[in-house]
Amino acid sequence: MIKWGIIGAGRIAHRFCKALSNDKRACLEAVSCRSLEKANAFKQKFPCHKAYGSFQEILDDPNIDAVYIALPHYYHYEWIKKSILSHKRVLVEKPATINSQQMLEIKELAKKEKVLVMEAMKNKFTPCYKEAKKLLEDKIIGEVEKIETSFCSEHLEYDPNSYLFDPKQGGCLLDLGIYNISYLDDFFKAAISDLTVTSKHHECGVDSYVNARIEFNDQIGIVECAMDRKKENRAIFTGSIGKMIVKPLHRPLDIEIILNDGQIINKHFDYDYDDFYSEIAHFNDLLERDKLESKIMSLDNSLNCAKILEMIKEKM
């Protein structure tokens, strides 16, 4: 039995635990929060053996095999490093780190200590995304020339206590745009040859809208993300003989293929339990096989995503 610990018990951790319960190879062993009161409250909702009032206590627990880090973005780097040094396998919410230098250090430390670390880019593990990737590899729309990604969510009610409005870790690019960037990283392998960015900022300083046009030699990627407007969340792949639309972008369910000859193909794929389950099951597979890295979301994937994100921020 794979025994999991939770570092940070906010809303996203609730969804993780619900999904984890569907994998009978694993169980929730312990939860940790910044206070014992909060940890015990979480334990009431998701029964486990232990509740800890500090994150370090969960790393000191010899019974924990893996930790899920669900803290605000700024704290990922610190607790990934501490988890690696405690030889706990790590599944960390996206973005894994807030810059590429941090991600490079994580990669090097994970390799040195021989500890599995994976960024929880859940879109890449859904049945729909896997099918879309296979169809693109089979050239159903020919050679991919352009990928337009949009992830816009309207929730710009200012909350000074929210990490979204904290200049050191907030904004739509880190929180939402990282999903968009993961598509470009997965399908475009050429180096970036040109980059133009338009953006808007909230009065507190964080980015509220970002639209980046990125050229990968002769291929084009569009990253559009926002927390001040609504728009259909999707990825549009334009190829030499047609288009493919995948939606919603961050947890895909549907594929629409529109070929230049007029043929239209629609496909729907249910989640395995929910949109969190497949990435958890994949991570548990890696644990069972003593793997040190995922081929679907590798450390190099995370590093490249961090580099692209950083390049966009430098242009803002």
PyMOL commands that set and color helices and strands:
alter all, ss='L'
color gray80, all
select helices_A, chain A and resi 11-20+36-45+55-60+73-85+100-113+122-125+127-137+163-165+172-187+277-288+299-315
alter helices_A, ss='H'
color red, helices_A
select strands_A, chain A and resi 2-7+26-32+50-52+66-69+89-93+117-120+144-152+194-201+207-216+219-226+234-239+242-247+254-259+264-268
alter strands_A, ss='S'
color yellow, strands_A
deselect
rebuild
show_as cartoon
